[in-house]
Amino acid sequence: MLRREEAQARISGKEFDVCVIGGGATGAGCALDAQLRGLKTVLLEGADFASGTSSTSTKLIHGGVRYLEQAVKELDVAEYKVVRRALQERIRMLNNGAYLSRPMEFIVPCFDWLTVGYMGIGLKMYDWLAGEAKIFRSRYLNKEVTLQHLPMLKQEHLVGSMVYADGQFDDGRYNLALVKTMVEAGGDALNHARVLSFARDAQGKLCGVEVENNLIGERFPVRAKAFVNATGPWADTIRQKANPEARPRMRVSKGIHILLSLDLHRSQSALLIPKTDDGRVLFAVPWFDRLLVGTTETEVSIHDEMAINREEIAYLLRHLNHFLETPVKPEQVMSGFAGMRPLVSASGATATSKLARDHEVELDTKSGLVSIMGGKWTTYRAMAEDTINEVQRYLGTGVTPAKTIDHKLAGSEGYAPDYARQLETTFRISGETAQHLYLKFGARAKNLLELTRKEPELREPIVAGFSPIRAEIVYAVREEMAMTLEDVLSRRIGLQLLDWRAAREAASLAGSFLARELGWNPEFEQNAVKAYREKITGMLQTAGLPDAERATPADLRN
């Protein structure tokens, strides 16, 4: 990729075949699909790539066991189709971004034989729907084997468990890999570039946008023959800019997640709690050296603050602890996040939990805007394919086949299970750091580590006790358009996700490197560091967590 200022120079005032608005999973997927079909494409993101919904998922590549149950119970054909399509797309996501994803074993504890039978039938149907795309067959585990996999489970009344397979992935990095792949295919992309308004031709069709560089307030035009609205929860905002008469379609649910020390879990298997007291599904999933616990389905507005609060943490821990031998305490929470889930409204549905996770492509005949609404991460590629099919019909070029089914993402070249070992040997870094870099950057980890040959100090960790190294900050600016502390510490490196206090501690060092790379003056650097640290402190306070420095390993065990 290019530095951001070079990217803006390439885009400003130019004309494209397709302009995609929204740099999350769906928008990046649409831009890649369009570019690979030979359409000159530009991708515009108002904040940072994956800064909204697309980096706040449960990190799962899945068909949706709960959605299948809902489809069967309510004879919901739409939900059935969503599950079936997602299971087909699941294997494609795993294959196309292998270094960013992996199969995962999910264990559903059963405390009576009726549950064993019920879950067994449902999971066999899940296997059947996946067909040749299944990862492995579901199976029953007795109590002893279940506890070998998940030793922290409550043993009283436990009769065994059902096990099935889905996938896990690094959502923020996967999103960024889509953007990089699109740019390397000849497309253009720009973050922190907000669409303010549309221009129209003599027939009233969209022909351009006015874009604002959010970082400095500069405005510039971009022209295109077709426009795609892929802004997720904010789709109605763009739809109504294109056509003020467009009726709202989006409803939004809030997903909440916390991260705990993996010492509490000591397993590479995930735990699925199929039904909480209020009918939700709860996941407890290993994530690097953390345990990610989360759920969704609280309806909110796009104007609500996406922060996890103490009541939500209490809710998650209450339901998780019901299944654990030793309860988890709120002070053992290392970090958390909340995000919006975009859902398309349907007649007769009263709750967001009842809305199908299917997507809808809409062509506004008045303006020519093509909007992609709804859907889920696992089906991003299929959503993009349907969207660009509609774009080609609008352009009158004829629909050509999508090329994304088996198109490997940037960083996948030379993929091998022992690649981290090669990095460790070649660059004389620890095995832990080599593994971290490979899982984040794939084959591009080598390019990142080349920076350390000229500046050996870049091999040093950003924060003691954590894997990320200083070279990642420099690489994120030079090659991945990172422009702010949160761009780097949250989405490029993932430190903010792992530990709020560690991210706050890293702010000063990261700020000094950003200042060097981006030409910040001392006052700007100081203010940026202060603002980021205050934001993290605010997250801790909202969550009701101790506002102290990082916890030690001994603290986590107490």
C-alpha positions as CSV (number, residue, x, y, z in Angstrom):
1,M,0.0,0.0,0.0
2,L,0.9,3.6,-0.2
3,R,1.4,6.2,2.4
4,R,-1.9,7.9,3.0
5,E,-0.9,11.3,1.5
6,E,0.2,9.6,-1.7
7,A,-3.1,7.6,-1.8
8,Q,-5.1,10.9,-1.5
9,A,-3.1,12.5,-4.3
10,R,-3.9,9.5,-6.6
11,I,-7.6,9.8,-5.8
12,S,-8.4,13.5,-5.6
13,G,-10.2,14.8,-8.7
14,K,-10.0,11.5,-10.5
15,E,-12.8,9.5,-12.2
16,F,-13.5,5.8,-11.4
17,D,-15.9,3.1,-12.7
18,V,-17.0,2.3,-9.1
19,C,-16.7,4.3,-5.8
20,V,-17.4,2.1,-2.8
21,I,-18.3,4.0,0.4
22,G,-17.4,2.2,3.6
23,G,-14.2,0.5,4.4
24,G,-15.4,-2.3,6.6
25,A,-15.7,-6.0,5.6
26,T,-18.5,-5.5,3.1
27,G,-17.1,-2.4,1.5
28,A,-13.6,-3.9,1.2
29,G,-15.0,-7.1,-0.2
30,C,-17.1,-5.1,-2.7
31,A,-14.0,-3.0,-3.8
32,L,-11.9,-6.1,-4.2
33,D,-14.5,-7.9,-6.2
34,A,-15.1,-4.9,-8.5
35,Q,-11.4,-4.3,-9.1
36,L,-10.7,-8.0,-9.9
37,R,-13.6,-7.9,-12.5
38,G,-11.7,-5.1,-14.3
39,L,-13.6,-2.1,-12.9
40,K,-11.5,0.9,-11.9
41,T,-12.4,1.1,-8.2
42,V,-11.9,3.5,-5.3
43,L,-12.7,2.7,-1.7
44,L,-13.5,5.6,0.7
45,E,-13.8,5.1,4.5
46,G,-14.9,7.9,6.8
47,A,-12.9,6.8,9.8
48,D,-10.3,4.0,9.7
49,F,-10.6,0.7,7.9
50,A,-12.5,-1.8,10.1
51,S,-13.0,0.9,12.8
52,G,-16.7,0.1,13.4
53,T,-18.6,-3.2,13.2
54,S,-15.9,-5.1,11.3
55,S,-13.4,-5.2,14.1
56,T,-15.9,-5.7,17.0
57,S,-17.2,-9.1,16.1
58,T,-16.9,-12.3,18.1
59,K,-14.0,-13.3,15.7
60,L,-16.0,-16.3,14.4
61,I,-16.3,-17.7,10.9
62,H,-19.5,-19.6,11.3
63,G,-22.8,-20.7,9.8
64,G,-24.7,-19.9,13.0
65,V,-25.9,-22.8,15.1
66,R,-28.4,-20.5,16.8
67,Y,-29.7,-19.3,13.5
68,L,-30.3,-22.9,12.3
69,E,-32.2,-23.6,15.5
70,Q,-34.4,-20.5,14.9
71,A,-34.9,-21.6,11.2
72,V,-36.2,-25.1,12.3
73,K,-38.3,-23.9,15.2
74,E,-40.0,-21.1,13.3
75,L,-39.9,-22.7,9.8
76,D,-37.9,-19.7,8.7
77,V,-36.7,-20.3,5.2
78,A,-34.7,-17.1,5.0
79,E,-32.7,-18.0,8.1
80,Y,-32.1,-21.5,6.8
81,K,-30.7,-20.0,3.5
82,V,-28.4,-17.7,5.5
83,V,-26.9,-20.7,7.5
84,R,-26.4,-22.8,4.3
85,R,-24.7,-20.0,2.4
86,A,-22.6,-19.1,5.4
87,L,-21.4,-22.6,5.8
88,Q,-20.3,-22.6,2.1
89,E,-18.5,-19.3,2.6
90,R,-16.9,-20.4,5.8
91,I,-14.4,-22.7,4.1
92,R,-13.6,-20.0,1.5
93,M,-12.7,-17.5,4.3
94,L,-10.5,-20.1,5.9
95,N,-8.7,-20.9,2.7
96,N,-8.2,-17.4,1.3
97,G,-6.8,-15.9,4.5
98,A,-5.2,-19.0,6.1
99,Y,-2.7,-17.1,8.2
100,L,-5.5,-14.9,9.7
101,S,-7.9,-17.8,10.4
102,R,-8.1,-21.3,11.7
103,P,-10.6,-24.0,12.4
104,M,-11.8,-24.2,16.0
105,E,-13.5,-26.8,18.1
106,F,-16.6,-25.7,20.0
107,I,-17.8,-27.6,23.0
108,V,-21.4,-27.4,24.2
109,P,-21.6,-28.8,27.8
110,C,-24.7,-30.9,28.5
111,F,-26.1,-31.4,32.0
112,D,-28.8,-33.9,31.1
113,W,-29.3,-36.5,28.4
114,L,-32.2,-34.6,26.8
115,T,-29.8,-31.8,25.9
116,V,-27.3,-34.3,24.5
117,G,-30.0,-35.6,22.1
118,Y,-31.3,-32.2,21.2
119,M,-27.9,-30.7,20.4
120,G,-26.8,-33.9,18.7
121,I,-29.7,-33.8,16.2
122,G,-29.1,-30.1,15.6
123,L,-25.4,-30.4,15.0
124,K,-25.8,-33.4,12.7
125,M,-28.1,-31.1,10.6
126,Y,-25.4,-28.4,10.7
127,D,-22.9,-31.0,9.4
128,W,-25.3,-32.0,6.7
129,L,-25.9,-28.5,5.5
130,A,-22.1,-27.9,5.2
131,G,-21.8,-30.9,3.0
132,E,-18.3,-31.2,1.5
133,A,-17.4,-27.8,3.0
134,K,-17.6,-29.1,6.6
135,I,-14.5,-28.9,8.7
136,F,-15.1,-32.1,10.8
137,R,-18.1,-34.0,12.0
138,S,-19.8,-33.2,15.3
139,R,-19.5,-35.8,18.0
140,Y,-20.3,-36.6,21.6
141,L,-17.7,-36.5,24.4
142,N,-18.3,-38.2,27.7
143,K,-17.8,-36.3,31.0
144,E,-14.2,-37.3,31.5
145,V,-13.0,-36.3,28.0
146,T,-15.1,-33.1,28.2
147,L,-13.2,-32.1,31.4
148,Q,-9.9,-32.9,29.7
149,H,-10.8,-30.3,27.1
150,L,-12.4,-27.8,29.4
151,P,-11.1,-28.5,33.0
152,M,-12.7,-25.3,34.4
153,L,-16.2,-26.5,33.7
154,K,-18.6,-27.1,36.6
155,Q,-18.7,-30.9,37.2
156,E,-21.9,-31.3,39.1
157,H,-24.6,-32.9,36.9
158,L,-22.3,-32.7,33.8
159,V,-23.0,-35.8,31.7
160,G,-20.8,-34.9,28.7
161,S,-20.8,-32.5,25.8
162,M,-21.4,-32.2,22.1
163,V,-18.5,-30.9,19.9
164,Y,-18.7,-29.2,16.5
165,A,-16.4,-27.2,14.3
166,D,-16.5,-23.6,13.1
167,G,-13.7,-21.1,12.3
168,Q,-12.0,-18.2,14.1
169,F,-10.3,-15.2,12.5
170,D,-8.6,-11.9,13.2
171,D,-11.4,-9.6,11.9
172,G,-9.6,-6.3,11.9
173,R,-6.5,-7.7,10.2
174,Y,-8.6,-9.7,7.7
175,N,-10.4,-6.5,6.8
176,L,-7.1,-4.7,6.3
177,A,-5.9,-7.6,4.1
178,L,-8.9,-7.2,1.9
179,V,-8.0,-3.5,1.4
180,K,-4.4,-4.3,0.7
181,T,-5.3,-7.0,-1.8
182,M,-7.6,-4.6,-3.6
183,V,-4.9,-1.9,-3.8
184,E,-2.3,-4.4,-5.0
185,A,-4.8,-5.4,-7.7
186,G,-4.7,-1.8,-9.0
187,G,-7.4,-0.2,-7.0
188,D,-7.3,2.8,-4.7
189,A,-8.3,3.2,-1.1
190,L,-8.4,6.0,1.4
191,N,-9.3,6.1,5.1
192,H,-10.3,9.1,7.2
193,A,-12.1,10.3,4.1
194,R,-15.7,11.1,4.8
195,V,-18.3,11.5,2.0
196,L,-20.1,14.8,2.6
197,S,-22.5,15.0,-0.4
198,F,-23.2,13.7,-3.9
199,A,-23.0,15.4,-7.3
200,R,-25.6,14.5,-10.0
201,D,-25.7,14.5,-13.7
202,A,-28.4,16.0,-15.9
203,Q,-30.6,12.9,-15.4
204,G,-30.3,13.1,-11.6
205,K,-28.0,10.1,-11.3
206,L,-25.0,10.2,-9.0
207,C,-21.8,11.1,-10.7
208,G,-19.5,12.4,-7.9
209,V,-18.9,12.9,-4.2
210,E,-17.3,15.7,-2.2
211,V,-14.9,14.1,0.3
212,E,-13.4,15.5,3.4
213,N,-10.0,14.5,4.8
214,N,-11.1,14.2,8.5
215,L,-7.5,14.7,9.7
216,I,-7.0,18.2,8.4
217,G,-10.4,19.3,7.1
218,E,-9.3,19.5,3.4
219,R,-12.1,18.7,0.8
220,F,-11.7,17.3,-2.6
221,P,-14.0,15.7,-5.3
222,V,-14.1,12.1,-6.6
223,R,-16.1,11.2,-9.7
224,A,-17.5,7.7,-10.6
225,K,-20.0,6.0,-12.9
226,A,-21.5,3.9,-10.1
227,F,-21.6,4.2,-6.3
228,V,-21.9,1.5,-3.7
229,N,-23.2,2.2,-0.2
230,A,-21.5,-0.4,2.1
231,T,-21.6,1.6,5.4
232,G,-23.3,-1.1,7.5
233,P,-25.3,0.5,10.4
234,W,-25.0,3.9,8.7
235,A,-26.5,2.7,5.4
236,D,-29.6,4.8,5.8
237,T,-27.6,8.0,6.2
238,I,-26.0,7.5,2.8
239,R,-29.2,6.3,1.2
240,Q,-31.0,9.5,2.3
241,K,-28.1,11.7,1.1
242,A,-28.6,10.1,-2.3
243,N,-32.4,10.1,-2.1
244,P,-34.1,12.1,0.7
245,E,-37.3,10.1,0.1
246,A,-35.6,6.8,0.9
247,R,-37.4,5.2,3.9
248,P,-35.2,3.9,6.7
249,R,-34.4,0.2,6.5
250,M,-31.7,-0.4,9.1
251,R,-32.0,-1.7,12.7
252,V,-29.0,-2.1,14.9
253,S,-28.2,-4.5,17.7
254,K,-25.3,-4.1,20.1
255,G,-22.7,-6.8,20.7
256,I,-20.7,-6.9,23.9
257,H,-17.4,-8.7,24.6
258,I,-14.9,-8.9,27.4
259,L,-11.4,-10.4,27.5
260,L,-10.0,-12.4,30.4
261,S,-6.7,-14.0,31.1
262,L,-6.4,-17.4,29.3
263,D,-5.0,-18.8,32.5
264,L,-8.7,-19.1,33.5
265,H,-9.4,-21.3,30.6
266,R,-6.2,-23.3,29.8
267,S,-7.7,-24.8,26.6
268,Q,-7.7,-24.2,22.9
269,S,-11.3,-25.4,22.7
270,A,-14.1,-22.8,22.7
271,L,-17.1,-23.0,25.0
272,L,-20.6,-22.4,23.7
273,I,-23.4,-21.7,26.1
274,P,-26.5,-22.3,23.9
275,K,-29.0,-20.3,25.9
276,T,-28.8,-17.7,28.6
277,D,-31.7,-16.8,30.9
278,D,-32.9,-14.3,28.3
279,G,-32.4,-16.6,25.3
280,R,-29.1,-15.4,24.0
281,V,-26.1,-17.5,22.9
282,L,-22.8,-16.9,24.8
283,F,-19.3,-17.8,23.5
284,A,-16.1,-18.1,25.4
285,V,-13.3,-18.4,22.8
286,P,-9.5,-18.5,23.2
287,W,-8.1,-15.4,21.5
288,F,-4.2,-15.2,21.5
289,D,-3.5,-15.3,25.3
290,R,-6.9,-14.2,26.3
291,L,-10.4,-15.7,26.6
292,L,-13.0,-13.7,24.6
293,V,-16.5,-13.8,26.1
294,G,-19.4,-12.3,24.3
295,T,-22.9,-12.1,22.9
296,T,-25.2,-9.9,20.9
297,E,-28.8,-8.8,20.6
298,T,-29.5,-5.6,22.5
299,E,-31.3,-3.2,20.1
300,V,-29.7,0.2,20.1
301,S,-29.5,3.4,18.0
302,I,-26.5,4.4,15.7
303,H,-26.2,7.4,18.0
304,D,-25.6,5.3,21.2
305,E,-22.1,5.1,22.6
306,M,-20.4,1.8,21.8
307,A,-18.8,1.1,25.2
308,I,-19.2,-1.8,27.5
309,N,-20.4,-0.9,31.0
310,R,-20.3,-2.6,34.4
311,E,-23.9,-3.9,34.1
312,E,-23.0,-5.7,30.8
313,I,-19.8,-7.1,32.3
314,A,-21.9,-8.4,35.2
315,Y,-24.3,-10.0,32.8
316,L,-21.6,-11.8,30.9
317,L,-19.9,-13.0,34.0
318,R,-23.1,-14.1,35.7
319,H,-23.9,-16.4,32.8
320,L,-20.3,-17.6,32.3
321,N,-19.9,-18.4,36.0
322,H,-23.0,-20.6,36.0
323,F,-20.9,-23.1,34.0
324,L,-17.5,-22.7,35.8
325,E,-16.2,-24.5,38.9
326,T,-14.4,-21.3,40.0
327,P,-16.2,-18.0,39.3
328,V,-14.5,-15.1,37.4
329,K,-14.5,-11.7,39.1
330,P,-15.0,-8.4,37.3
331,E,-11.4,-7.2,38.3
332,Q,-10.1,-10.1,36.1
333,V,-11.4,-8.4,33.0
334,M,-8.4,-7.1,30.9
335,S,-10.4,-5.3,28.3
336,G,-13.6,-5.2,26.4
337,F,-15.4,-3.8,23.4
338,A,-18.9,-3.2,22.0
339,G,-20.0,-3.0,18.4
340,M,-23.1,-2.5,16.2
341,R,-24.6,-5.3,14.1
342,P,-26.4,-4.0,11.0
343,L,-29.8,-5.7,10.4
344,V,-32.3,-5.1,7.6
345,S,-35.8,-4.4,8.9
346,A,-38.5,-6.9,8.0
347,S,-42.3,-6.6,8.3
348,G,-43.7,-8.4,11.4
349,A,-40.3,-8.6,13.2
350,T,-40.4,-7.0,16.6
351,A,-37.0,-7.8,18.0
352,T,-33.6,-7.7,16.4
353,S,-33.0,-11.3,17.4
354,K,-35.9,-12.2,15.1
355,L,-34.4,-10.6,12.0
356,A,-32.6,-12.8,9.6
357,R,-28.9,-12.3,9.1
358,D,-29.4,-12.3,5.3
359,H,-28.4,-9.4,3.2
360,E,-30.2,-7.3,0.7
361,V,-28.9,-5.4,-2.4
362,E,-31.0,-2.3,-3.2
363,L,-30.7,-0.2,-6.4
364,D,-32.3,3.2,-5.9
365,T,-33.7,3.9,-9.4
366,K,-33.9,7.6,-8.7
367,S,-30.2,8.2,-7.9
368,G,-28.5,5.0,-9.1
369,L,-27.1,4.3,-5.7
370,V,-26.5,0.6,-5.0
371,S,-26.8,-0.2,-1.3
372,I,-25.7,-3.5,0.4
373,M,-27.5,-3.9,3.7
374,G,-27.5,-6.5,6.5
375,G,-25.5,-9.7,6.3
376,K,-22.6,-10.9,8.5
377,W,-18.8,-11.2,8.4
378,T,-18.8,-14.8,7.2
379,T,-20.8,-14.0,4.1
380,Y,-18.9,-10.8,3.2
381,R,-17.6,-12.3,-0.1
382,A,-21.0,-13.5,-1.2
383,M,-22.5,-10.1,-0.3
384,A,-19.9,-8.4,-2.4
385,E,-20.5,-10.7,-5.4
386,D,-24.2,-10.0,-5.3
387,T,-23.5,-6.3,-5.0
388,I,-21.1,-6.0,-7.9
389,N,-23.4,-8.1,-10.1
390,E,-26.0,-5.3,-9.5
391,V,-23.4,-2.7,-10.2
392,Q,-22.5,-4.3,-13.6
393,R,-26.2,-4.5,-14.5
394,Y,-26.5,-0.8,-13.6
395,L,-23.5,0.1,-15.8
396,G,-24.8,-2.0,-18.6
397,T,-21.6,-3.9,-19.0
398,G,-23.0,-7.4,-18.6
399,V,-22.4,-9.5,-15.4
400,T,-19.0,-11.2,-15.4
401,P,-18.1,-14.0,-13.0
402,A,-16.6,-13.0,-9.6
403,K,-13.0,-13.9,-9.1
404,T,-12.9,-13.9,-5.3
405,I,-14.0,-17.4,-4.6
406,D,-10.4,-18.7,-4.3
407,H,-8.4,-15.4,-4.5
408,K,-5.8,-15.5,-1.8
409,L,-5.4,-12.4,0.4
410,A,-2.2,-10.2,0.6
411,G,0.2,-11.9,3.0
412,S,-0.8,-15.4,2.0
413,E,2.0,-15.9,-0.5
414,G,4.4,-18.6,0.6
415,Y,2.0,-19.7,3.4
416,A,3.5,-22.6,5.4
417,P,2.8,-23.8,9.0
418,D,6.5,-23.4,9.9
419,Y,6.8,-19.8,8.6
420,A,7.0,-18.4,12.1
421,R,10.0,-20.7,12.8
422,Q,11.7,-19.3,9.7
423,L,11.2,-15.7,10.9
424,E,12.6,-16.7,14.3
425,T,15.7,-18.1,12.8
426,T,16.3,-15.5,10.1
427,F,15.8,-12.4,12.3
428,R,16.8,-13.8,15.6
429,I,13.6,-12.9,17.4
430,S,11.7,-14.9,20.1
431,G,9.3,-17.6,19.0
432,E,6.5,-15.8,20.7
433,T,7.2,-12.6,18.7
434,A,7.6,-14.5,15.4
435,Q,4.3,-16.3,15.9
436,H,2.5,-13.0,16.7
437,L,3.9,-11.3,13.6
438,Y,3.0,-14.1,11.3
439,L,-0.5,-14.3,12.6
440,K,-0.9,-10.6,12.1
441,F,1.0,-10.0,8.8
442,G,1.5,-13.4,7.2
443,A,4.3,-13.4,4.7
444,R,4.5,-9.6,5.0
445,A,6.1,-10.1,8.4
446,K,9.4,-10.5,6.6
447,N,9.0,-7.0,5.1
448,L,8.2,-5.6,8.5
449,L,11.3,-7.3,10.1
450,E,13.6,-6.0,7.4
451,L,13.1,-2.6,9.1
452,T,15.0,-3.9,12.1
453,R,18.1,-4.5,10.1
454,K,18.7,-0.7,9.8
455,E,17.2,0.1,13.2
456,P,17.8,-2.8,15.6
457,E,15.9,-1.0,18.4
458,L,12.7,-1.7,16.4
459,R,13.0,-5.3,17.5
460,E,12.2,-4.2,21.1
461,P,8.7,-4.8,22.5
462,I,6.3,-1.9,22.6
463,V,5.3,-2.9,26.1
464,A,7.3,-5.3,28.3
465,G,5.6,-8.7,28.5
466,F,3.7,-8.4,25.3
467,S,4.6,-9.7,21.8
468,P,4.1,-6.6,19.6
469,I,7.4,-4.9,18.6
470,R,8.2,-1.3,17.7
471,A,8.7,-2.1,14.0
472,E,5.0,-2.7,13.7
473,I,4.2,1.0,14.5
474,V,6.6,2.1,11.7
475,Y,5.2,-0.5,9.2
476,A,1.6,0.4,10.0
477,V,2.2,4.1,9.0
478,R,4.4,3.4,6.0
479,E,2.4,0.5,4.5
480,E,-1.0,0.4,6.1
481,M,-2.2,4.0,6.3
482,A,-2.3,4.2,10.1
483,M,-2.7,7.8,11.1
484,T,-3.7,7.8,14.8
485,L,-2.7,6.0,18.0
486,E,-5.9,4.0,17.9
487,D,-5.4,3.0,14.2
488,V,-2.1,1.5,15.4
489,L,-2.7,0.1,18.9
490,S,-6.3,-1.1,18.2
491,R,-6.6,-2.3,14.6
492,R,-3.1,-2.8,13.3
493,I,-1.4,-4.4,16.3
494,G,-4.4,-5.4,18.5
495,L,-2.8,-4.4,21.8
496,Q,-5.9,-2.4,22.9
497,L,-8.0,-5.4,22.4
498,L,-5.8,-7.6,24.6
499,D,-5.2,-5.2,27.5
500,W,-6.5,-1.7,28.0
501,R,-3.9,-0.8,30.6
502,A,-1.0,-2.0,28.4
503,A,-2.4,0.0,25.4
504,R,-2.5,3.1,27.7
505,E,1.1,2.4,28.7
506,A,2.1,2.1,25.1
507,A,0.7,5.5,24.1
508,S,3.8,7.6,24.7
509,L,6.2,5.3,22.8
510,A,3.8,4.8,20.0
511,G,3.1,8.5,19.8
512,S,6.8,9.3,19.5
513,F,7.1,6.9,16.5
514,L,3.9,8.4,14.9
515,A,5.3,11.9,15.4
516,R,8.6,10.9,13.7
517,E,6.8,9.2,10.7
518,L,4.0,11.7,10.2
519,G,5.8,14.9,11.1
520,W,3.7,15.8,14.2
521,N,5.0,18.7,16.2
522,P,5.6,18.3,19.9
523,E,2.3,19.9,20.9
524,F,0.3,17.7,18.6
525,E,2.1,14.6,19.8
526,Q,1.4,15.5,23.4
527,N,-2.2,16.1,22.8
528,A,-2.7,12.9,20.8
529,V,-1.1,10.8,23.6
530,K,-3.1,12.6,26.3
531,A,-6.4,12.1,24.3
532,Y,-5.8,8.4,23.8
533,R,-4.8,7.8,27.4
534,E,-7.9,9.6,28.5
535,K,-10.1,7.5,26.2
536,I,-8.7,4.3,27.6
537,T,-9.2,5.6,31.2
538,G,-12.8,6.4,30.3
539,M,-13.3,2.9,29.0
540,L,-12.0,1.5,32.3
541,Q,-14.3,3.8,34.3
542,T,-17.4,3.0,32.2
543,A,-16.7,-0.7,32.7
544,G,-16.3,-0.2,36.5
545,L,-12.8,-1.6,36.4
546,P,-9.9,-0.5,38.7
547,D,-8.1,2.4,37.1
548,A,-4.6,1.2,38.1
549,E,-1.6,0.3,36.1
550,R,-1.3,-3.1,34.4
551,A,-2.1,-6.2,36.5
552,T,0.7,-8.6,37.2
553,P,0.4,-12.3,36.5
554,A,0.0,-12.9,40.2
555,D,-2.9,-10.5,40.3
556,L,-4.7,-12.5,37.5
557,R,-4.5,-15.7,39.5
558,N,-6.0,-14.3,42.7
